Amino acid sequence: MPVVHLLDYAAGNIRSLVNAIEKLGWQVEWITSPQDVEKAEKLILPGVGHFGHCLSQFANAGYVEPVRKHIQSGKPFMGICVGLQAIFEGSAESPNVPGLGIVKGRLERFRNGDKSVPHIGWNSANASSSESIYGLRPDSKYYYVHSYAVPYREGQFEKDGWKVATARYGSEEFVGAIAKDNVLATQFHPEKSGAAGQRVLKAFLEGRGSEALPAVLDQSSIKDGLTRRIIACLDVRTNDQGDLVVTKGDQYDVREKSDNAVRNLGKPVQRAQQYYEQGADEVTFLNITSFRDTPLKDLPMLEVLRQASATVFVPLTIGGGIRDTQDPETGRTAPALEVATLYFKSGADKVSIGSDAVTAAEQYFASNKTLTGKTAIETISEAYGAQAVVVSVDPKRVYVSSPEATTHHTIETAFPGPNGDKYCWYACTIKGGRETRDLDVVQLLTAVEAMGAGEILLNCIDKDGTNSGFDLELIRMAKASVKIPVIASSGAGNPDHFAEVFEKTNVDAALGAGMFHRGEWTVKQVKDELRKTGLLVRKFEEEL
């Protein structure tokens, strides 16, 4: 079995990358010291998160000169995400931390303007050449997640012999991939880009730097820009027999009325695989069972992630229990960062924080907006980057007669309350919606954005399980409050609801659950319907 070496310098989740490489028939061996670099024939440098954090670790571990020597020797080298950023001269994210300087240029932060930052989702990697660079195709989409990018200016890199594939986010064109001789670097994550990403990895491993594009391309998919993300969400808990099942409730009640048994809608790993094959852009697992008596090393959702990440090559998010946790095996309290690290090492790309985010926001306002640096959001974001932290919000409507009747942020609603009240605010809840807090959704979102959250999963208790469509008023309010991406959740019952939320709000992604679990609609059918309306969605590509 051929061998490729990966450099491990504690720079984020790489389980999915290992899985993707092994699926292609290659064996992964680890570089764990600078002295090991010279034995690598093919070397991959992965990385996620903060440029300064990763490059400082990289330099402190003594890897800079050995990796430069590897590249200069002509041996194949691939950088992924921060691995691409590392080969440039530096980044505005950490102005005093130098890159390797293999390519002239620096990274700049995306301008917010009318778009969310981080840039999260499926975008292009288009070369101006008629040839494919390492398997890249103009009719494919690739998964990006980053706040800083290398701006592209025509001829800037080509004059030095580099081939460039670019992507566009809003009005900004940036480097999606860059290659020259023995070097390939991608800002996107090929291991999270389905078959399109596997094709890139395969071309690198086999040394196929350029080749003719296929004679027949899907012209309908050759469009620049970010696609509309469709996310499949799986609520996972144990049933009364102790088995992990996918379930779904009406306002969070997951028991059947007939026999009071936990509603069983399938097995988590099998369902995740099914949605991946239907074209889901991401899969989210929400653990709604506490597992309080389970040793941390044996948390059931860790095995779910290990199995899912072996065959599901799109981003995986895990929510539920990401907090300071007492380990019943040792008696010590493990901080939230340690718990999150277990999930990242098992295959998660993001963690979702719910009730603890509400508590942290309350403390934030009580302390006059003081950041402690100790909350789960802050510690995980600092270590893995903002893009790795999702905050799951469970708000519910509270109707009032006028804005003056409350101190909270209100809207004038087109759907008056039971007493004819034309105004409402959205109260945050905890414990799966069972407890309401005196904190509104705008307060929560602005607080968690300040703490370093990179994305919002916006549920709605009033809409959950209704199949009546998303709460557009809530979504508009949320999007106006923050600059980070927002995922619409709760209420989807058919493809028209997805089309409506994308056409009538500037939401970044939309999530479905029950309609998929019950087999009423597939992810593919939803995407097919969206494509008919002219919305840009990612096509599913068959496995290699």
RODO-2510 file (C-alpha; in nm, 4 decimals, decimal comma):
residues 544
     n   res          X          Y          Z
     1     m     0,0000     0,0000     0,0000
     2     p     0,1514     0,3404    -0,0970
     3     v     0,2331     0,5792     0,1878
     4     v     0,1713     0,9512     0,2402
     5     h     0,2955     1,1411     0,5435
     6     l     0,0885     1,3879     0,7446
     7     l     0,2460     1,6427     0,9699
     8     d     0,0819     1,6427     1,3132
     9     y     0,1399     1,9638     1,5073
    10     a    -0,1899     1,9736     1,7022
    11     a    -0,3665     2,1986     1,4530
    12     g    -0,7227     2,0690     1,4625
    13     n    -0,9353     1,7769     1,3484
    14     i    -0,7668     1,5584     1,0880
    15     r    -0,9566     1,2308     1,1291
    16     s    -1,1668     1,2997     0,8194
    17     l    -0,8547     1,3695     0,6142
    18     v    -0,7050     1,0368     0,7221
    19     n    -1,0321     0,8610     0,6371
    20     a    -1,0469     1,0223     0,2925
    21     i    -0,6853     0,9247     0,2140
    22     e    -0,7344     0,5675     0,3334
    23     k    -1,0483     0,5361     0,1244
    24     l    -0,8325     0,6143    -0,1794
    25     g    -0,6068     0,3192    -0,0960
    26     w    -0,3174     0,5024     0,0669
    27     q    -0,1632     0,4460     0,4067
    28     v    -0,1088     0,7430     0,6381
    29     e     0,2058     0,7725     0,8443
    30     w     0,2672     1,0551     1,0886
    31     i     0,5435     1,3082     1,1099
    32     t     0,5796     1,3750     1,4817
    33     s     0,9208     1,5417     1,4937
    34     p     1,1237     1,7694     1,2633
    35     q     1,3752     1,4882     1,2112
    36     d     1,1024     1,2738     1,0544
    37     v     1,0255     1,5212     0,7720
    38     e     1,3157     1,4086     0,5521
    39     k     1,1792     1,0532     0,5323
    40     a     0,8537     1,1728     0,3721
    41     e     0,8209     1,1353    -0,0039
    42     k     0,4757     1,2939    -0,0127
    43     l     0,3906     1,5380     0,2670
    44     i     0,0539     1,6941     0,3583
    45     l     0,0259     1,9891     0,5962
    46     p    -0,3314     2,0247     0,7301
    47     g    -0,4560     2,2890     0,9690
    48     v    -0,7642     2,4684     1,0945
    49     g    -0,8247     2,7746     1,3045
    50     h    -0,6105     3,0753     1,3862
    51     f    -0,3115     3,1531     1,1626
    52     g    -0,0954     3,2793     1,4474
    53     h    -0,1796     2,9889     1,6773
    54     c    -0,1034     2,7283     1,4121
    55     l     0,2102     2,8906     1,2693
    56     s     0,3516     2,9602     1,6139
    57     q     0,3050     2,5958     1,7130
    58     f     0,4560     2,4942     1,3807
    59     a     0,7604     2,7161     1,4313
    60     n     0,8065     2,6354     1,8007
    61     a     0,8099     2,2649     1,7184
    62     g     1,0978     2,3231     1,4755
    63     y     0,9219     2,2367     1,1505
    64     v     0,9877     2,5507     0,9437
    65     e     1,3265     2,4646     0,7926
    66     p     1,2631     2,0892     0,7463
    67     v     0,9406     2,1633     0,5553
    68     r     1,1074     2,4323     0,3445
    69     k     1,3831     2,1814     0,2625
    70     h     1,1210     1,9204     0,1651
    71     i     0,9542     2,1647    -0,0747
    72     q     1,2835     2,2872    -0,2224
    73     s     1,3920     1,9281    -0,2840
    74     g     1,1059     1,8825    -0,5315
    75     k     0,9153     1,6263    -0,3269
    76     p     0,5330     1,6513    -0,3463
    77     f     0,3810     1,8835    -0,0855
    78     m     0,0172     1,9706    -0,0159
    79     g    -0,1189     2,2346     0,2224
    80     i    -0,4855     2,2389     0,3287
    81     c    -0,6700     2,5423     0,4713
    82     v    -0,4192     2,6943     0,7172
    83     g    -0,1726     2,4699     0,5336
    84     l    -0,2290     2,6924     0,2280
    85     q    -0,2062     3,0079     0,4361
    86     a     0,1236     2,8864     0,5817
    87     i     0,3061     2,8934     0,2481
    88     f     0,2415     3,2667     0,2034
    89     e     0,4391     3,5443     0,3706
    90     g     0,1908     3,6281     0,6442
    91     s    -0,1646     3,7134     0,7422
    92     a    -0,3534     4,0143     0,8764
    93     e    -0,4918     3,7729     1,1371
    94     s    -0,1500     3,7708     1,3079
    95     p     0,0651     4,0454     1,1528
    96     n     0,3729     3,9605     1,3584
    97     v     0,3750     3,5885     1,2810
    98     p     0,5613     3,5027     0,9573
    99     g     0,4542     3,2372     0,7104
   100     l     0,6915     3,0145     0,5160
   101     g     0,7192     3,2660     0,2316
   102     i     0,7080     3,0051    -0,0454
   103     v     0,4602     3,2305    -0,2290
   104     k     0,4677     3,6102    -0,2249
   105     g     0,1514     3,7568    -0,0774
   106     r    -0,0439     3,7991     0,2441
   107     l    -0,3884     3,7087     0,3661
   108     e    -0,6518     3,9719     0,4350
   109     r    -0,9793     3,9493     0,6244
   110     f    -1,2965     3,9355     0,4184
   111     r    -1,4920     4,2596     0,4249
   112     n    -1,8336     4,2034     0,5866
   113     g    -2,0353     4,4426     0,3742
   114     d    -2,3432     4,2505     0,2688
   115     k    -2,1975     3,9084     0,3475
   116     s    -2,1286     3,7033     0,6569
   117     v    -1,7816     3,6336     0,7919
   118     p    -1,6507     3,3630     0,8312
   119     h    -1,7028     3,2468     0,4743
   120     i    -1,8613     2,9065     0,5322
   121     g    -1,9946     2,6763     0,2642
   122     w    -1,9516     2,5364    -0,0835
   123     n    -1,7840     2,7549    -0,3429
   124     s    -1,5838     2,7281    -0,6626
   125     a    -1,2163     2,6777    -0,7424
   126     n    -1,1951     2,7874    -1,1052
   127     a    -0,8760     2,8106    -1,3092
   128     s    -0,8449     3,0326    -1,6135
   129     s    -0,6719     2,7495    -1,7978
   130     s    -0,8541     2,4906    -2,0089
   131     e    -0,6676     2,2265    -1,8107
   132     s    -0,7644     2,0840    -1,4747
   133     i    -0,5288     2,1654    -1,1868
   134     y    -0,5036     1,8521    -0,9719
   135     g    -0,8536     1,7366    -1,0640
   136     l    -1,0280     2,0706    -1,0033
   137     r    -1,3324     2,1286    -1,2213
   138     p    -1,5410     2,4424    -1,2865
   139     d    -1,8674     2,2489    -1,2443
   140     s    -1,7734     2,1260    -0,8941
   141     k    -1,8046     2,2935    -0,5572
   142     y    -1,5681     2,2653    -0,2615
   143     y    -1,6133     2,3250     0,1105
   144     y    -1,4549     2,6398     0,2538
   145     v    -1,4524     2,7698     0,6108
   146     h    -1,2316     3,0732     0,6810
   147     s    -1,2301     3,4454     0,7590
   148     y    -0,8983     3,5340     0,5925
   149     a    -0,8028     3,4763     0,2301
   150     v    -0,5374     3,5662    -0,0262
   151     p    -0,6851     3,8309    -0,2588
   152     y    -0,6453     3,7474    -0,6265
   153     r    -0,5208     4,0005    -0,8778
   154     e    -0,4752     3,8862    -1,2356
   155     g    -0,1190     3,7865    -1,3173
   156     q     0,0100     3,8420    -0,9627
   157     f     0,1028     3,4791    -0,9040
   158     e     0,1157     3,3538    -1,2626
   159     k     0,4203     3,5715    -1,3362
   160     d     0,6115     3,3576    -1,0877
   161     g     0,4930     3,0336    -1,2465
   162     w     0,2001     2,9537    -1,0169
   163     k    -0,1290     2,8179    -1,1438
   164     v    -0,4277     2,9562    -0,9548
   165     a    -0,7896     2,8509    -0,9126
   166     t    -1,0076     3,1239    -0,7665
   167     a    -1,3377     3,1626    -0,5866
   168     r    -1,5587     3,4658    -0,5409
   169     y    -1,7325     3,5740    -0,2200
   170     g    -1,9476     3,8775    -0,2752
   171     s    -1,7316     4,1167    -0,4742
   172     e    -1,4045     3,9669    -0,3510
   173     e    -1,2073     3,7199    -0,5619
   174     f    -0,9563     3,5105    -0,3709
   175     v    -0,7203     3,2158    -0,4086
   176     g    -0,9052     2,8861    -0,3710
   177     a    -0,6097     2,6714    -0,4759
   178     i    -0,2573     2,7345    -0,5986
   179     a    -0,0045     2,4976    -0,7554
   180     k     0,3437     2,4955    -0,9010
   181     d     0,5719     2,2034    -0,9796
   182     n     0,5613     1,9805    -0,6695
   183     v     0,3382     2,2085    -0,4572
   184     l    -0,0420     2,2097    -0,4248
   185     a    -0,2304     2,4120    -0,1650
   186     t    -0,6069     2,4462    -0,1189
   187     q    -0,7959     2,6968     0,0933
   188     f    -1,0925     2,4587     0,0856
   189     h    -1,1061     2,1219     0,2643
   190     p    -1,0912     1,8415     0,0055
   191     e    -1,1672     1,5826     0,2746
   192     k    -1,4979     1,7632     0,3392
   193     s    -1,5826     1,8230    -0,0262
   194     g    -1,7351     1,4871    -0,1160
   195     a    -1,6318     1,3197    -0,4384
   196     a    -1,5055     1,6493    -0,5810
   197     g    -1,2558     1,6760    -0,2972
   198     q    -1,1553     1,3108    -0,3228
   199     r    -1,0733     1,3711    -0,6874
   200     v    -0,8278     1,6465    -0,5836
   201     l    -0,6639     1,4297    -0,3178
   202     k    -0,6354     1,1415    -0,5634
   203     a    -0,4709     1,3615    -0,8266
   204     f    -0,2155     1,4888    -0,5737
   205     l    -0,1344     1,1419    -0,4433
   206     e    -0,0915     1,0104    -0,7979
   207     g     0,1106     1,3127    -0,9118
   208     r    -0,1361     1,4274    -1,1777
   209     g    -0,0781     1,8029    -1,1604
   210     s    -0,2668     1,8905    -1,4753
   211     e    -0,4800     1,7115    -1,7314
   212     a    -0,7469     1,7944    -1,9851
   213     l    -1,0896     1,8768    -1,8494
   214     p    -1,3668     1,6265    -1,9274
   215     a    -1,5235     1,6825    -2,2658
   216     v    -1,8680     1,7043    -2,1082
   217     l    -1,9169     1,9336    -1,8095
   218     d    -2,2373     2,0153    -1,6258
   219     q    -2,2829     2,3658    -1,7634
   220     s    -2,5744     2,4364    -1,5272
   221     s    -2,3348     2,4020    -1,2313
   222     i    -2,0681     2,6383    -1,3636
   223     k    -2,1637     2,9417    -1,1585
   224     d    -1,9373     3,1430    -0,9315
   225     g    -2,0257     3,2079    -0,5724
   226     l    -2,1441     3,0422    -0,2568
   227     t    -2,4169     2,7818    -0,2935
   228     r    -2,7261     2,7621    -0,0733
   229     r    -2,6457     2,5137     0,2015
   230     i    -2,8990     2,2451     0,2927
   231     i    -2,8223     2,0831     0,6280
   232     a    -2,9708     1,7589     0,7609
   233     c    -3,0128     1,7583     1,1381
   234     l    -3,0397     1,4452     1,3509
   235     d    -3,1671     1,4642     1,7091
   236     v    -3,0027     1,1647     1,8768
   237     r    -3,0903     1,0088     2,2106
   238     t    -3,1171     0,6732     2,3810
   239     n    -3,4507     0,4963     2,3727
   240     d    -3,5913     0,3011     2,6651
   241     q    -3,3832    -0,0022     2,5642
   242     g    -3,0602     0,1986     2,5725
   243     d    -3,0082     0,2113     2,1941
   244     l    -2,9074     0,5324     2,0200
   245     v    -3,1798     0,6435     1,7778
   246     v    -3,2643     0,9405     1,5607
   247     t    -3,5819     1,0982     1,6928
   248     k    -3,7962     1,4059     1,6359
   249     g    -4,0558     1,5743     1,8493
   250     d    -4,3367     1,8246     1,8414
   251     q    -4,2103     2,1172     2,0511
   252     y    -3,9375     1,8819     2,1795
   253     d    -4,1722     1,6026     2,2942
   254     v    -4,0098     1,2931     2,1406
   255     r    -4,2427     1,0247     2,2808
   256     e    -4,5217     0,8610     2,0861
   257     k    -4,8686     0,9392     2,2178
   258     s    -4,9852     0,5831     2,1567
   259     d    -4,7406     0,3926     2,3778
   260     n    -4,5165     0,6671     2,5271
   261     a    -4,2096     0,5099     2,3635
   262     v    -3,9272     0,7275     2,2301
   263     r    -3,9943     0,7962     1,8624
   264     n    -3,7460     0,5901     1,6589
   265     l    -3,6675     0,7286     1,3133
   266     g    -3,3536     0,5283     1,2413
   267     k    -2,9917     0,4763     1,3419
   268     p    -2,7684     0,7874     1,3466
   269     v    -2,4779     0,6637     1,1322
   270     q    -2,7022     0,5039     0,8696
   271     r    -2,9169     0,8167     0,8485
   272     a    -2,6100     1,0389     0,8124
   273     q    -2,4835     0,8217     0,5268
   274     q    -2,8244     0,8345     0,3605
   275     y    -2,8372     1,2149     0,3730
   276     y    -2,4800     1,2430     0,2472
   277     e    -2,5698     1,0294    -0,0542
   278     q    -2,8740     1,2494    -0,1157
   279     g    -2,6481     1,5553    -0,1340
   280     a    -2,6698     1,7107     0,2136
   281     d    -2,4122     1,9878     0,2429
   282     e    -2,3613     1,9249     0,6144
   283     v    -2,4860     1,6830     0,8787
   284     t    -2,5593     1,7933     1,2351
   285     f    -2,5947     1,5558     1,5297
   286     l    -2,7705     1,7025     1,8336
   287     n    -2,7252     1,4839     2,1393
   288     i    -3,0437     1,5255     2,3438
   289     t    -2,9494     1,2643     2,6048
   290     s    -2,7127     1,3722     2,8809
   291     f    -2,4978     1,0538     2,9165
   292     r    -2,4091     1,1933     3,2602
   293     d    -2,2926     0,8576     3,3968
   294     t    -2,0649     0,7723     3,1047
   295     p    -1,6849     0,8133     3,1254
   296     l    -1,5742     1,0863     2,8877
   297     k    -1,3594     0,8507     2,6814
   298     d    -1,6648     0,6324     2,6153
   299     l    -1,9257     0,8977     2,5306
   300     p    -2,1619     0,7264     2,2819
   301     m    -2,1569     1,0163     2,0358
   302     l    -1,7808     0,9765     1,9933
   303     e    -1,8326     0,6408     1,8258
   304     v    -2,1157     0,7837     1,6134
   305     l    -1,8724     1,0474     1,4857
   306     r    -1,5925     0,7953     1,4270
   307     q    -1,8182     0,5777     1,2157
   308     a    -1,9880     0,8626     1,0308
   309     s    -1,6637     1,0430     0,9437
   310     a    -1,5298     0,7264     0,7793
   311     t    -1,7845     0,7463     0,4966
   312     v    -1,9533     1,0889     0,5174
   313     f    -1,7199     1,3428     0,3560
   314     v    -1,9071     1,6635     0,4349
   315     p    -1,8827     1,8718     0,7539
   316     l    -2,0144     1,7142     1,0738
   317     t    -2,1400     1,9176     1,3691
   318     i    -2,2032     1,7768     1,7167
   319     g    -2,4157     1,9515     1,9785
   320     g    -2,5194     1,8688     2,3330
   321     g    -2,2970     1,8309     2,6375
   322     i    -2,0176     2,0635     2,5193
   323     r    -1,9516     2,2080     2,8624
   324     d    -1,7371     2,1643     3,1720
   325     t    -1,8136     1,8027     3,2631
   326     q    -1,7382     1,5831     3,5601
   327     d    -1,5864     1,2543     3,4506
   328     p    -1,7497     0,9802     3,6621
   329     e    -1,4509     0,7537     3,6025
   330     t    -1,1917     0,9882     3,7506
   331     g    -1,4040     1,2315     3,9512
   332     r    -1,2305     1,5332     3,8011
   333     t    -1,4017     1,8088     3,6042
   334     a    -1,2952     1,8242     3,2403
   335     p    -1,3189     2,1732     3,0887
   336     a    -1,5383     2,2308     2,7843
   337     l    -1,2317     2,2630     2,5596
   338     e    -1,1198     1,9122     2,6543
   339     v    -1,4678     1,7728     2,5844
   340     a    -1,4756     1,9507     2,2478
   341     t    -1,1301     1,8158     2,1637
   342     l    -1,2581     1,4599     2,2116
   343     y    -1,5295     1,5300     1,9544
   344     f    -1,2901     1,6968     1,7087
   345     k    -1,0513     1,4030     1,7302
   346     s    -1,3440     1,1677     1,6637
   347     g    -1,4406     1,3429     1,3406
   348     a    -1,6425     1,6546     1,4273
   349     d    -1,5707     1,9754     1,2393
   350     k    -1,7837     2,2003     1,4582
   351     v    -1,9326     2,1846     1,8042
   352     s    -2,2685     2,3370     1,8908
   353     i    -2,3275     2,5016     2,2290
   354     g    -2,6822     2,5650     2,3554
   355     s    -2,7931     2,6268     2,7142
   356     d    -2,4427     2,7141     2,8324
   357     a    -2,4294     2,9954     2,5767
   358     v    -2,7378     3,1518     2,7377
   359     t    -2,5781     3,1332     3,0823
   360     a    -2,2549     3,2833     2,9463
   361     a    -2,4487     3,5675     2,7793
   362     e    -2,6323     3,6468     3,1024
   363     q    -2,2998     3,6695     3,2835
   364     y    -2,1568     3,8822     3,0017
   365     f    -2,4268     4,1460     3,0435
   366     a    -2,4222     4,1229     3,4227
   367     s    -2,0502     4,2094     3,4148
   368     n    -2,1007     4,5092     3,1837
   369     k    -1,9999     4,3162     2,8729
   370     t    -1,6741     4,1833     3,0139
   371     l    -1,5129     3,8875     2,8390
   372     t    -1,3542     3,6445     3,0825
   373     g    -1,1739     3,4255     2,8288
   374     k    -1,2962     3,1242     3,0248
   375     t    -1,6324     3,0410     2,8691
   376     a    -1,6701     2,7358     2,6469
   377     i    -1,7213     2,9597     2,3430
   378     e    -1,4069     3,1613     2,4093
   379     t    -1,1748     2,8722     2,4906
   380     i    -1,2825     2,6528     2,1993
   381     s    -1,2799     2,9424     1,9539
   382     e    -0,9306     3,0428     2,0653
   383     a    -0,7962     2,6908     2,0120
   384     y    -0,9833     2,5826     1,6986
   385     g    -1,1053     2,9044     1,5398
   386     a    -1,4425     3,0784     1,5390
   387     q    -1,5629     2,8614     1,2508
   388     a    -1,5544     2,5569     1,4810
   389     v    -1,8056     2,7029     1,7296
   390     v    -2,1791     2,7080     1,6554
   391     v    -2,4287     2,8486     1,9047
   392     s    -2,7682     2,6792     1,8983
   393     v    -3,0476     2,9179     1,9969
   394     d    -3,3974     2,8118     2,1104
   395     p    -3,6117     3,1284     2,1240
   396     k    -3,9890     3,1611     2,1674
   397     r    -4,2249     3,4490     2,1013
   398     v    -4,3464     3,6730     2,3817
   399     y    -4,6260     3,9066     2,2675
   400     v    -4,6538     4,2629     2,3985
   401     s    -4,8919     4,5494     2,3282
   402     s    -4,6153     4,7934     2,2335
   403     p    -4,2347     4,8252     2,2256
   404     e    -4,2580     5,0351     2,5417
   405     a    -4,4121     4,7417     2,7280
   406     t    -4,0742     4,5658     2,7539
   407     t    -3,7054     4,6457     2,7734
   408     h    -3,6301     4,3794     2,5132
   409     h    -3,5763     4,4095     2,1375
   410     t    -3,9159     4,3891     1,9674
   411     i    -4,0559     4,3611     1,6180
   412     e    -4,3934     4,4527     1,4745
   413     t    -4,5266     4,1195     1,3585
   414     a    -4,7595     4,0285     1,0748
   415     f    -4,8951     3,7507     1,2978
   416     p    -5,0608     3,9069     1,6051
   417     g    -5,0828     3,7175     1,9307
   418     p    -5,3911     3,5592     2,0864
   419     n    -5,4917     3,8938     2,2384
   420     g    -5,4321     4,0839     1,9178
   421     d    -5,0889     4,2104     2,0262
   422     k    -4,8962     4,3340     1,7215
   423     y    -4,5514     4,3310     1,8798
   424     c    -4,3320     4,0548     2,0149
   425     w    -3,9850     3,9785     2,1372
   426     y    -3,8033     3,6470     2,1316
   427     a    -3,7132     3,5053     2,4713
   428     c    -3,4196     3,2656     2,4920
   429     t    -3,4772     2,9277     2,6534
   430     i    -3,2586     2,6567     2,7999
   431     k    -3,2924     2,2856     2,8739
   432     g    -3,4501     2,2026     2,5397
   433     g    -3,7033     2,4833     2,5607
   434     r    -3,8331     2,3843     2,9020
   435     e    -3,7095     2,6983     3,0825
   436     t    -3,7480     3,0571     2,9596
   437     r    -3,4935     3,3245     3,0498
   438     d    -3,5154     3,7039     3,0705
   439     l    -3,2771     3,7399     2,7758
   440     d    -3,3807     3,8177     2,4210
   441     v    -3,2393     3,6704     2,1042
   442     v    -3,0624     3,9905     1,9970
   443     q    -2,8847     4,0097     2,3322
   444     l    -2,7767     3,6476     2,3076
   445     l    -2,6513     3,6724     1,9508
   446     t    -2,4485     3,9882     2,0063
   447     a    -2,2953     3,8398     2,3208
   448     v    -2,1861     3,5111     2,1633
   449     e    -2,0513     3,6886     1,8566
   450     a    -1,8349     3,8993     2,0891
   451     m    -1,7159     3,5805     2,2613
   452     g    -1,5967     3,4310     1,9338
   453     a    -1,8796     3,2145     1,8022
   454     g    -1,8547     3,1639     1,4269
   455     e    -2,2079     3,0586     1,3359
   456     i    -2,5636     3,0614     1,4719
   457     l    -2,8076     2,7690     1,4523
   458     l    -3,1369     2,9558     1,4868
   459     n    -3,4199     2,7325     1,6032
   460     c    -3,7707     2,8494     1,6903
   461     i    -3,9791     2,6724     1,9532
   462     d    -4,3036     2,8128     1,8126
   463     k    -4,2254     2,6594     1,4724
   464     d    -4,0639     2,3322     1,5756
   465     g    -4,2522     2,0313     1,4414
   466     t    -4,5213     2,2404     1,2713
   467     n    -4,4107     2,1901     0,9058
   468     s    -4,5446     2,5416     0,8460
   469     g    -4,2232     2,7051     0,7280
   470     f    -3,9445     2,9007     0,8936
   471     d    -4,0058     3,2069     1,1119
   472     l    -3,8899     3,4685     0,8612
   473     e    -3,9386     3,7560     1,1048
   474     l    -3,7066     3,5935     1,3583
   475     i    -3,4490     3,5177     1,0907
   476     r    -3,4450     3,8767     0,9608
   477     m    -3,4048     4,0046     1,3157
   478     a    -3,1163     3,7665     1,3819
   479     k    -2,9367     3,8453     1,0567
   480     a    -2,9600     4,2182     1,1272
   481     s    -2,8012     4,1639     1,4701
   482     v    -2,4759     3,9891     1,3790
   483     k    -2,2196     3,9555     1,1011
   484     i    -2,1532     3,5832     1,1452
   485     p    -2,3486     3,3238     0,9403
   486     v    -2,6973     3,2196     1,0509
   487     i    -2,8595     2,8803     0,9828
   488     a    -3,2404     2,8794     0,9675
   489     s    -3,3987     2,5910     1,1584
   490     s    -3,7437     2,4747     1,2757
   491     g    -4,0574     2,4536     1,0654
   492     a    -3,9414     2,3158     0,7298
   493     g    -4,1996     2,0849     0,5771
   494     n    -4,1422     2,1027     0,2001
   495     p    -3,9047     2,2519    -0,0606
   496     d    -4,1119     2,5703    -0,0890
   497     h    -4,0173     2,6564     0,2678
   498     f    -3,6471     2,6394     0,1769
   499     a    -3,7026     2,8509    -0,1340
   500     e    -3,8994     3,1043     0,0702
   501     v    -3,6347     3,1472     0,3388
   502     f    -3,3561     3,1912     0,0821
   503     e    -3,5561     3,4320    -0,1328
   504     k    -3,7095     3,6430     0,1453
   505     t    -3,4168     3,6606     0,3897
   506     n    -3,0392     3,6743     0,3556
   507     v    -2,9898     3,3646     0,5709
   508     d    -2,6734     3,1634     0,5068
   509     a    -2,8100     2,8079     0,5283
   510     a    -3,1298     2,6191     0,6068
   511     l    -3,1813     2,3014     0,8040
   512     g    -3,4348     2,0212     0,7803
   513     a    -3,5059     1,7292     1,0097
   514     g    -3,8451     1,5608     1,0432
   515     m    -3,9417     1,5972     0,6769
   516     f    -3,6249     1,4043     0,5868
   517     h    -3,6480     1,1460     0,8653
   518     r    -4,0097     1,0602     0,7824
   519     g    -3,9287     1,0211     0,4122
   520     e    -4,1694     1,2946     0,3031
   521     w    -3,8930     1,4647     0,1039
   522     t    -3,5302     1,3786     0,0328
   523     v    -3,2447     1,6279     0,0370
   524     k    -3,2016     1,5686    -0,3350
   525     q    -3,5656     1,6494    -0,4054
   526     v    -3,5373     1,9739    -0,2109
   527     k    -3,2267     2,0716    -0,4063
   528     d    -3,3890     1,9795    -0,7377
   529     e    -3,6815     2,2088    -0,6564
   530     l    -3,4507     2,4919    -0,5502
   531     r    -3,2541     2,4569    -0,8715
   532     k    -3,5763     2,5083    -1,0695
   533     t    -3,6218     2,8472    -0,9014
   534     g    -3,2740     2,9551    -1,0119
   535     l    -3,1093     2,9235    -0,6706
   536     l    -2,7498     2,7996    -0,6775
   537     v    -2,7161     2,4662    -0,4975
   538     r    -2,4400     2,2075    -0,4972
   539     k    -2,4966     1,8985    -0,7075
   540     f    -2,4094     1,5601    -0,5621
   541     e    -2,1203     1,3944    -0,7444
   542     e    -2,0884     1,0172    -0,7533
   543     e    -1,8076     0,8632    -0,5530
   544     l    -1,4844     0,7862    -0,7399
***
